[in-house]
Amino acid sequence: MRIAFLVAPEGVEQVELTDPWQAAKDAGHEPVLVSTQQGEIQAFNHLDKADTFPVDEVVGDTSPDSFGALVLPGGVANPDFLRMDDKAVAFVRDFFEHGRPVAAICHAPWTLVEADVVRGRELTSWPSLRTDIRNAGGTWVDKQVKVCDHGANKLVTSRKPDDLKAFCETFLDVFAQEAASA
């Protein structure tokens, strides 16, 4: 399965990109780094610059239809930049409208709020997003990982880097189930 990893040009929490990316590769999937600009993205370790990674595809030039699933890594700045980009928001919304699974960790649900896809959904995130999720019509829960199937697609969410092992195992299981039923 081709899996889009959507990130802004800067601000993604590196471990929330690299751990799920490696888990997807190890499971035989094709992770694809999608961003809002060509070139490289700048990852961070919390507030400090970390490594850079080459962009594979630009969100405005690629189709969500070419992917079986979407992963949204966190980082405080990353989803804030993404939610200000209309093409990135539309890209995310398309996965929900077409029933393809999505996994989001930490601050990434800010992009889901902007895409107006959390209404009626139950999800988790970094605790500071709880009010935003509730105000957008979602139900926030404090769990290591949450799978919500109250909608056209399955949504997997986790709170923070400490949840990455459970997050990766769960989204890979959900993506495999979705691929098998397609």
C-alpha positions as a Python dict, from the first residue, in 0.01 Angstrom:
ca = {
    (1, 'M'): (0, 0, 0),
    (2, 'R'): (120, 352, -79),
    (3, 'I'): (88, 558, 240),
    (4, 'A'): (103, 938, 230),
    (5, 'F'): (293, 1099, 517),
    (6, 'L'): (177, 1461, 502),
    (7, 'V'): (403, 1718, 669),
    (8, 'A'): (469, 2091, 646),
    (9, 'P'): (807, 2219, 522),
    (10, 'E'): (912, 2257, 886),
    (11, 'G'): (796, 2173, 1234),
    (12, 'V'): (726, 1799, 1224),
    (13, 'E'): (836, 1610, 1533),
    (14, 'Q'): (1108, 1388, 1386),
    (15, 'V'): (1036, 1071, 1584),
    (16, 'E'): (665, 1098, 1496),
    (17, 'L'): (768, 1089, 1129),
    (18, 'T'): (1056, 841, 1136),
    (19, 'D'): (911, 571, 1365),
    (20, 'P'): (580, 533, 1173),
    (21, 'W'): (769, 561, 842),
    (22, 'Q'): (1003, 278, 938),
    (23, 'A'): (714, 69, 1073),
    (24, 'A'): (531, 112, 740),
    (25, 'K'): (843, 16, 541),
    (26, 'D'): (908, -286, 764),
    (27, 'A'): (549, -400, 703),
    (28, 'G'): (605, -387, 326),
    (29, 'H'): (424, -61, 255),
    (30, 'E'): (551, 229, 44),
    (31, 'P'): (567, 545, 255),
    (32, 'V'): (565, 867, 50),
    (33, 'L'): (666, 1204, 198),
    (34, 'V'): (412, 1462, 84),
    (35, 'S'): (451, 1830, 169),
    (36, 'T'): (325, 2169, 60),
    (37, 'Q'): (653, 2261, -112),
    (38, 'Q'): (925, 2085, -310),
    (39, 'G'): (1270, 2026, -170),
    (40, 'E'): (1328, 1914, 186),
    (41, 'I'): (1136, 1935, 510),
    (42, 'Q'): (1301, 2035, 837),
    (43, 'A'): (1218, 1803, 1126),
    (44, 'F'): (1247, 1898, 1492),
    (45, 'N'): (1322, 1731, 1823),
    (46, 'H'): (1066, 1928, 2022),
    (47, 'L'): (1189, 2287, 1964),
    (48, 'D'): (1537, 2207, 1829),
    (49, 'K'): (1615, 2153, 1462),
    (50, 'A'): (1682, 1790, 1377),
    (51, 'D'): (1730, 1622, 1037),
    (52, 'T'): (1599, 1716, 694),
    (53, 'F'): (1415, 1477, 463),
    (54, 'P'): (1351, 1497, 87),
    (55, 'V'): (995, 1559, -28),
    (56, 'D'): (865, 1290, -263),
    (57, 'E'): (548, 1464, -380),
    (58, 'V'): (386, 1807, -342),
    (59, 'V'): (32, 1810, -208),
    (60, 'G'): (-102, 2031, -487),
    (61, 'D'): (50, 1809, -757),
    (62, 'T'): (-51, 1465, -627),
    (63, 'S'): (-384, 1294, -592),
    (64, 'P'): (-512, 1143, -268),
    (65, 'D'): (-650, 866, -494),
    (66, 'S'): (-295, 738, -546),
    (67, 'F'): (-270, 645, -177),
    (68, 'G'): (-437, 377, 31),
    (69, 'A'): (-394, 558, 363),
    (70, 'L'): (-267, 875, 529),
    (71, 'V'): (-39, 931, 829),
    (72, 'L'): (-24, 1272, 995),
    (73, 'P'): (279, 1310, 1223),
    (74, 'G'): (266, 1577, 1491),
    (75, 'G'): (491, 1847, 1620),
    (76, 'V'): (348, 2176, 1741),
    (77, 'A'): (424, 2384, 1430),
    (78, 'N'): (368, 2116, 1164),
    (79, 'P'): (-14, 2087, 1183),
    (80, 'D'): (-45, 2461, 1240),
    (81, 'F'): (129, 2523, 906),
    (82, 'L'): (-75, 2250, 734),
    (83, 'R'): (-409, 2385, 850),
    (84, 'M'): (-327, 2718, 689),
    (85, 'D'): (-274, 2552, 348),
    (86, 'D'): (-603, 2497, 160),
    (87, 'K'): (-457, 2222, -59),
    (88, 'A'): (-325, 2029, 243),
    (89, 'V'): (-662, 2059, 420),
    (90, 'A'): (-845, 1941, 108),
    (91, 'F'): (-599, 1652, 71),
    (92, 'V'): (-676, 1537, 427),
    (93, 'R'): (-1052, 1582, 385),
    (94, 'D'): (-1045, 1365, 72),
    (95, 'F'): (-927, 1062, 272),
    (96, 'F'): (-1230, 1094, 497),
    (97, 'E'): (-1475, 1156, 213),
    (98, 'H'): (-1351, 848, 24),
    (99, 'G'): (-1333, 615, 325),
    (100, 'R'): (-956, 568, 334),
    (101, 'P'): (-793, 518, 677),
    (102, 'V'): (-607, 799, 853),
    (103, 'A'): (-364, 791, 1146),
    (104, 'A'): (-272, 1108, 1340),
    (105, 'I'): (-54, 1158, 1645),
    (106, 'C'): (8, 1432, 1901),
    (107, 'H'): (-79, 1779, 1759),
    (108, 'A'): (-173, 1641, 1413),
    (109, 'P'): (-549, 1647, 1487),
    (110, 'W'): (-535, 2027, 1449),
    (111, 'T'): (-529, 1958, 1074),
    (112, 'L'): (-831, 1727, 1117),
    (113, 'V'): (-1016, 2004, 1301),
    (114, 'E'): (-944, 2245, 1016),
    (115, 'A'): (-1064, 1987, 762),
    (116, 'D'): (-1391, 1961, 962),
    (117, 'V'): (-1368, 1582, 990),
    (118, 'V'): (-1382, 1526, 1367),
    (119, 'R'): (-1755, 1593, 1416),
    (120, 'G'): (-1909, 1282, 1569),
    (121, 'R'): (-1570, 1112, 1597),
    (122, 'E'): (-1387, 996, 1911),
    (123, 'L'): (-1014, 1064, 1916),
    (124, 'T'): (-714, 1140, 2129),
    (125, 'S'): (-428, 1387, 2087),
    (126, 'W'): (-183, 1594, 2284),
    (127, 'P'): (-398, 1717, 2577),
    (128, 'S'): (-387, 2085, 2474),
    (129, 'L'): (-602, 2004, 2168),
    (130, 'R'): (-890, 1869, 2377),
    (131, 'T'): (-1094, 2192, 2365),
    (132, 'D'): (-1034, 2240, 1990),
    (133, 'I'): (-1154, 1884, 1922),
    (134, 'R'): (-1462, 1930, 2142),
    (135, 'N'): (-1543, 2265, 1980),
    (136, 'A'): (-1520, 2095, 1639),
    (137, 'G'): (-1781, 1837, 1744),
    (138, 'G'): (-1548, 1553, 1836),
    (139, 'T'): (-1513, 1361, 2161),
    (140, 'W'): (-1166, 1374, 2314),
    (141, 'V'): (-1040, 1077, 2516),
    (142, 'D'): (-717, 1034, 2710),
    (143, 'K'): (-594, 701, 2575),
    (144, 'Q'): (-263, 574, 2440),
    (145, 'V'): (-429, 490, 2109),
    (146, 'K'): (-786, 523, 1988),
    (147, 'V'): (-946, 368, 1679),
    (148, 'C'): (-1270, 535, 1572),
    (149, 'D'): (-1492, 385, 1304),
    (150, 'H'): (-1787, 623, 1351),
    (151, 'G'): (-1766, 759, 999),
    (152, 'A'): (-1682, 671, 643),
    (153, 'N'): (-1326, 573, 737),
    (154, 'K'): (-1123, 443, 1028),
    (155, 'L'): (-929, 700, 1226),
    (156, 'V'): (-635, 602, 1448),
    (157, 'T'): (-504, 861, 1695),
    (158, 'S'): (-244, 874, 1972),
    (159, 'R'): (-133, 1136, 2223),
    (160, 'K'): (247, 1169, 2215),
    (161, 'P'): (584, 1016, 2126),
    (162, 'D'): (563, 780, 2424),
    (163, 'D'): (262, 619, 2248),
    (164, 'L'): (447, 552, 1921),
    (165, 'K'): (483, 175, 1964),
    (166, 'A'): (109, 128, 2017),
    (167, 'F'): (29, 387, 1749),
    (168, 'C'): (240, 211, 1485),
    (169, 'E'): (112, -136, 1569),
    (170, 'T'): (-249, -16, 1563),
    (171, 'F'): (-241, 186, 1241),
    (172, 'L'): (-61, -99, 1063),
    (173, 'D'): (-333, -342, 1178),
    (174, 'V'): (-611, -104, 1070),
    (175, 'F'): (-445, -33, 733),
    (176, 'A'): (-398, -409, 672),
    (177, 'Q'): (-765, -475, 753),
    (178, 'E'): (-874, -198, 516),
    (179, 'A'): (-647, -326, 238),
    (180, 'A'): (-782, -680, 281),
    (181, 'S'): (-1143, -562, 256),
    (182, 'A'): (-1084, -339, -48),
}
